[in-house]
Amino acid sequence: MRLTKSTLWLAVIVALSPAATWGAADDADTQSEIELLKREIQALKARLEQVEARSQVPVQNLEVAVSGSERSAVAADEPDPSGVDIGGALRFNLVHRDYVESSEGRLGEGGLDVFRLNVDGQLDNILVSAEYRFYSYMSVLHHGWIGYEFDDQSQLQFGVSQVPFGLLPYAAHNSWFGVPYYAGLGDDYDMGVKYQRTDGPWSTQLAFYKNEELNDATNTERYSFDVIRDGEQQNEETNQFNARAAYTFGLGSGCETAVGSSLEAGELYNATTDSRGDHWAVAAHVDSRCGRWNFQAQATSYQYDPENPEGVDDSVITVGAFAGSYDIAADADIAVANVAYNVPSPWQAIDSITCYNDYSHMFKREAGSLDSIINTTGCAIGSGPLFTYIDYILANNMAYFDNGSMAGGGEDKWLGRFNVNVGFYW
């Protein structure tokens, strides 16, 4: 039975009522019992006041008083008051490359893809998000920023954040991504400040990035592709502005279609000439999610105009990541066309199956250049903490595929890569 003030005062009234005390004056024993009852009621009243006072203490303070197994029990029932979560993933690759003799001879190869740790959380209006990745050949910050969330749920992020450009969060469904990523215009992360907000169907983002994420353009051990200082190409990104806006038709319905545009404009500092060139990129995108279908399309144009010293080729620019670098065309257009279907799961142990075909194509403006193309067909399968990609990638004149080149030259030849990526997430 719950002890309340109304219950207590009801007991007092009953105890002191005439019906309770009738005839008590003639009975000393009865009078003594009444006095004892009064003292018990006073004690109950004092205890009630203590309980009520304790009930006003915040839950966090009550948790400080418990320890050991009792604290574990409290933590199981109450959310973590810190609001900060630590997660991660461990992923492995199984690969067969038809353009690598040893891979052909061994009927494939396998190894660690990545081990990563994530921190995400919020304390009052202060936000934090970070991810650090460990590969077999490098360890690197993926992203890391501190933010503030305003009352209208818009955010200000300071640090290494995702550049707002084109299809977000990714311009592909597969684990290998597509041309925009390898040109430094997809899933890119830089150092600066970003503001983002949502107003009903409208989504807007504005950002200023002082430089690439490491503040060291000679370091190729990074996750996202940036302009790199290497050899004669001594350029690096600086003072970059980004703006992105999208409008979602059919918001809240079973068929939503987001249409948006992006702008990127910045400078290129050349360490040899001590001069600044410039670069820009524009994109228009469509991301439609109707029932089990997802259709994505994006058209991008970009141009790099560096202040190179005499004799250095201005038609290419050097980009790098994953402990390596290569040249891309300094002036090109990129087209993306992706389709995905969420297949109903035939097994209870499988939570989701999404099959897709992702296509992207770089059209180079330099005369005599061969285009770069990549097409990936596959499925992503989710089962509890496990998430698996099964992809077959066909590429023509792409970086990381034999002698393919995203700059001039290369080879007009289709090459295949069968890739299985298995990951455990927590």
WORA-V421212 format. One record per residue. N is the residue number from 1. RES is the residue in one letter. SS is DSSP state (@ for helix, = for strand, . for the rest). Layout:
BEGIN
N|RES|SS ; N|RES|SS
END
This chain:
BEGIN
1|M|. ; 2|R|. ; 3|L|. ; 4|T|. ; 5|K|@ ; 6|S|@ ; 7|T|@ ; 8|L|@ ; 9|W|@ ; 10|L|@ ; 11|A|@ ; 12|V|@ ; 13|I|@ ; 14|V|@ ; 15|A|@ ; 16|L|@ ; 17|S|. ; 18|P|@ ; 19|A|@ ; 20|A|@ ; 21|T|@ ; 22|W|. ; 23|G|. ; 24|A|@ ; 25|A|@ ; 26|D|@ ; 27|D|. ; 28|A|@ ; 29|D|@ ; 30|T|@ ; 31|Q|@ ; 32|S|@ ; 33|E|@ ; 34|I|@ ; 35|E|@ ; 36|L|@ ; 37|L|@ ; 38|K|@ ; 39|R|@ ; 40|E|@ ; 41|I|@ ; 42|Q|@ ; 43|A|@ ; 44|L|@ ; 45|K|@ ; 46|A|@ ; 47|R|@ ; 48|L|@ ; 49|E|@ ; 50|Q|@ ; 51|V|@ ; 52|E|@ ; 53|A|@ ; 54|R|@ ; 55|S|@ ; 56|Q|. ; 57|V|. ; 58|P|. ; 59|V|@ ; 60|Q|@ ; 61|N|@ ; 62|L|@ ; 63|E|@ ; 64|V|@ ; 65|A|. ; 66|V|. ; 67|S|. ; 68|G|@ ; 69|S|@ ; 70|E|@ ; 71|R|@ ; 72|S|@ ; 73|A|@ ; 74|V|@ ; 75|A|@ ; 76|A|@ ; 77|D|@ ; 78|E|. ; 79|P|. ; 80|D|. ; 81|P|. ; 82|S|. ; 83|G|. ; 84|V|= ; 85|D|= ; 86|I|= ; 87|G|= ; 88|G|= ; 89|A|= ; 90|L|= ; 91|R|= ; 92|F|= ; 93|N|= ; 94|L|= ; 95|V|= ; 96|H|= ; 97|R|= ; 98|D|. ; 99|Y|. ; 100|V|. ; 101|E|@ ; 102|S|@ ; 103|S|@ ; 104|E|@ ; 105|G|@ ; 106|R|. ; 107|L|. ; 108|G|. ; 109|E|= ; 110|G|= ; 111|G|= ; 112|L|= ; 113|D|= ; 114|V|= ; 115|F|= ; 116|R|= ; 117|L|= ; 118|N|= ; 119|V|= ; 120|D|= ; 121|G|= ; 122|Q|= ; 123|L|= ; 124|D|. ; 125|N|. ; 126|I|= ; 127|L|= ; 128|V|= ; 129|S|= ; 130|A|= ; 131|E|= ; 132|Y|= ; 133|R|= ; 134|F|= ; 135|Y|. ; 136|S|. ; 137|Y|. ; 138|M|. ; 139|S|= ; 140|V|= ; 141|L|= ; 142|H|= ; 143|H|= ; 144|G|= ; 145|W|= ; 146|I|= ; 147|G|= ; 148|Y|= ; 149|E|= ; 150|F|. ; 151|D|. ; 152|D|. ; 153|Q|. ; 154|S|. ; 155|Q|= ; 156|L|= ; 157|Q|= ; 158|F|= ; 159|G|= ; 160|V|= ; 161|S|= ; 162|Q|= ; 163|V|. ; 164|P|. ; 165|F|. ; 166|G|. ; 167|L|. ; 168|L|. ; 169|P|. ; 170|Y|. ; 171|A|. ; 172|A|. ; 173|H|. ; 174|N|. ; 175|S|. ; 176|W|. ; 177|F|. ; 178|G|. ; 179|V|@ ; 180|P|@ ; 181|Y|@ ; 182|Y|@ ; 183|A|. ; 184|G|. ; 185|L|. ; 186|G|. ; 187|D|. ; 188|D|. ; 189|Y|= ; 190|D|= ; 191|M|= ; 192|G|= ; 193|V|= ; 194|K|= ; 195|Y|= ; 196|Q|= ; 197|R|= ; 198|T|= ; 199|D|= ; 200|G|. ; 201|P|. ; 202|W|= ; 203|S|= ; 204|T|= ; 205|Q|= ; 206|L|= ; 207|A|= ; 208|F|= ; 209|Y|= ; 210|K|= ; 211|N|= ; 212|E|= ; 213|E|. ; 214|L|. ; 215|N|. ; 216|D|. ; 217|A|. ; 218|T|. ; 219|N|. ; 220|T|. ; 221|E|. ; 222|R|. ; 223|Y|. ; 224|S|. ; 225|F|. ; 226|D|= ; 227|V|= ; 228|I|. ; 229|R|= ; 230|D|= ; 231|G|. ; 232|E|. ; 233|Q|= ; 234|Q|= ; 235|N|= ; 236|E|= ; 237|E|= ; 238|T|= ; 239|N|= ; 240|Q|= ; 241|F|= ; 242|N|= ; 243|A|= ; 244|R|= ; 245|A|= ; 246|A|= ; 247|Y|= ; 248|T|= ; 249|F|= ; 250|G|. ; 251|L|. ; 252|G|. ; 253|S|. ; 254|G|. ; 255|C|= ; 256|E|= ; 257|T|= ; 258|A|= ; 259|V|= ; 260|G|= ; 261|S|= ; 262|S|= ; 263|L|= ; 264|E|= ; 265|A|= ; 266|G|= ; 267|E|= ; 268|L|= ; 269|Y|= ; 270|N|= ; 271|A|. ; 272|T|. ; 273|T|. ; 274|D|. ; 275|S|= ; 276|R|= ; 277|G|= ; 278|D|= ; 279|H|= ; 280|W|= ; 281|A|= ; 282|V|= ; 283|A|= ; 284|A|= ; 285|H|= ; 286|V|= ; 287|D|= ; 288|S|= ; 289|R|= ; 290|C|= ; 291|G|. ; 292|R|. ; 293|W|= ; 294|N|= ; 295|F|= ; 296|Q|= ; 297|A|= ; 298|Q|= ; 299|A|= ; 300|T|= ; 301|S|= ; 302|Y|= ; 303|Q|= ; 304|Y|= ; 305|D|= ; 306|P|. ; 307|E|. ; 308|N|. ; 309|P|. ; 310|E|. ; 311|G|. ; 312|V|. ; 313|D|. ; 314|D|. ; 315|S|. ; 316|V|= ; 317|I|= ; 318|T|= ; 319|V|= ; 320|G|= ; 321|A|= ; 322|F|. ; 323|A|. ; 324|G|= ; 325|S|= ; 326|Y|= ; 327|D|= ; 328|I|= ; 329|A|= ; 330|A|. ; 331|D|= ; 332|A|= ; 333|D|= ; 334|I|= ; 335|A|= ; 336|V|= ; 337|A|= ; 338|N|= ; 339|V|= ; 340|A|= ; 341|Y|= ; 342|N|= ; 343|V|= ; 344|P|. ; 345|S|. ; 346|P|. ; 347|W|. ; 348|Q|. ; 349|A|. ; 350|I|. ; 351|D|. ; 352|S|= ; 353|I|= ; 354|T|= ; 355|C|= ; 356|Y|= ; 357|N|= ; 358|D|= ; 359|Y|= ; 360|S|= ; 361|H|= ; 362|M|= ; 363|F|= ; 364|K|= ; 365|R|. ; 366|E|. ; 367|A|. ; 368|G|. ; 369|S|. ; 370|L|. ; 371|D|. ; 372|S|= ; 373|I|= ; 374|I|= ; 375|N|= ; 376|T|= ; 377|T|= ; 378|G|= ; 379|C|= ; 380|A|= ; 381|I|= ; 382|G|= ; 383|S|= ; 384|G|. ; 385|P|. ; 386|L|= ; 387|F|= ; 388|T|= ; 389|Y|= ; 390|I|= ; 391|D|= ; 392|Y|= ; 393|I|= ; 394|L|= ; 395|A|= ; 396|N|= ; 397|N|. ; 398|M|. ; 399|A|. ; 400|Y|. ; 401|F|. ; 402|D|. ; 403|N|. ; 404|G|. ; 405|S|. ; 406|M|= ; 407|A|. ; 408|G|. ; 409|G|. ; 410|G|. ; 411|E|. ; 412|D|. ; 413|K|. ; 414|W|= ; 415|L|= ; 416|G|= ; 417|R|= ; 418|F|= ; 419|N|= ; 420|V|= ; 421|N|= ; 422|V|= ; 423|G|= ; 424|F|= ; 425|Y|= ; 426|W|.
END
